[in-house]
């Protein structure tokens, strides 16, 4: 799909994330509140992410978690999902102020942006709109630079 599109539900977001991961080449920058099971708790999503990670030795995933302790509290699902990801995934703890927006972001190959927003707003997907994606990539990069490693998850040898 070219241009911007609205994603009206968490299911639409998950389906679009699966499609986007199938065509992504090298990089996924991912902002998540706590790896919400309603968005990421699907075997198809896990399979697409795993396939992306195995596609090439230079593939890179940077995951910013806003509430890593919630991943731990969600017990099995979030932990199993993180454990299934390869060592090519770097996880850091984002500033709690980012939780105010309640958005989930995925920036793929620095040119596609997928996001959710809480109701009544809708999520969306922008491809072929570099003017829309570039500022978000810069913002993600700024957050990434100041974010510490997710030590709560590291203690679990994840």
N, C-alpha and C positions, 0 to 999 in steps of 0.2 A: 504494500500500500504506500502511496506517495502522499505527502502533505500531512496536515494534521487530522486527527480523528478523535472522536469522543468515545470513551469507554464507560458505559453506564453501570457496570456492575463489577464485583470482584471476580466473577467468572470470566467476564470479557477481558479483564486485565490479565488474568492467569493465561487464558488462551493466547492473547497477543504476546505475552512474555515468552511463551513456548515457541511461537512462530519466530519471534525476534531472535531468540537464542539459536534457532536452527540456521539462521543466515548470518549471525555474528561471526566475525573473523578472529579478532585478537584480544579485545578488551571489554570487560563489563565492569562498570562502576555502579555500585548498588548501595542505595540508602534505604534502610529498613528500620521500622520501629522495633520489631522483635521477631522477624521472620514469621509473620502472621500465618498460622495454619490455613486460614480461609483463603489466602493468596498463594502460598507456597507449599501447602501440604498435599500436593497431588503427585502421584507417581510419574505422570507424564512430564511435569515440570522438572522433577528430580532427574529423570532420564535425559531430558534435553540439556540440563545444566551439566550433567556428567559427560555427555557427548561433546559439548562445547569445550569442557576442560581437557578432554582427551584429543581434541582436534589437532593441536599443534603444541610443541614444547614451549612456545612463546606466549601462549594464551595466559592472560592475567585477569584475575578478579579481585577487586578491592571492595570489601563489604564494610560499610559504616553502620553499626548497630547503635540505635539511640538508647534502647533499654536491654542490654545484654542479660541482665538478671532475669528479665521476663522469659528469655529463651530458656534459661535454666529451670524456671518455674513451670514452663510448659512441658517440662520433663521430656519424655521419650521423643516426640516428634521433632522438635527443634534440634535437640542434641544429636539424634540419629542423622538428621539431614546434614548438620555441620560435619559430623564425622565422616559422612560419605563423600564430602568434597575433598578434592586433592590438596596437596600442600601448595598449590598455585593460588590458593585463596588466602588473602591477607585480611584479617578482621581487626577493625579498630572500633573504639567507643566514641560515638559522636556526642557533641555537646547536648545536654538535656533541653536546651532552648529550641533545638530543631524539632522536638516533639510537638510544639505548638501547632505546626502546620498539619500534622498527622498525614503526611504524604509518604508514599513509597515511590522511590525513583529507581529507574534503571537507565543508564546511559551506555549504549552499545557502540563500540568502535568510534567513539567521540563524534558520532554523526546522527544517532537516533536516540530519542528520549521517550521513555515510557513512564507514566506516573499515575498514581491514584490520588484522589482527594476525598475527604469525608463528605457525606451528603450534606446539603443538596448539590454541592459541586460534583463534577464528574472528572474522572481521570482522562488521560489522553495519550496520544502517541504522535510524535512529530518525527518525520523522516523527510529528508530533502529540504529542510528548513534550517540551514546552518545558523542563521541569525537567531533562531529560537534555541538551538541546542548549545551553541558556544558559551553564552553567559552562564548557563546551568553547569556546563562542564567546568568553567572557571570557579564557580561557587563550590562545586563538589571538591575540586582540587584544593581550594582554600580550607575547607572543613577537614579534608584528609590530612593536610600538613600539620594541623594542630591537634589532631585526635590521637590519643594514646592507644597502644595495643589493648585489645579486649582481654585484660588479665584474668577476669573471672572465667572466661572460656579457656584460656591457656592453661590454667591450673588443672583442667580436666584433660589435658594433653590433646586438645583439638587443633 
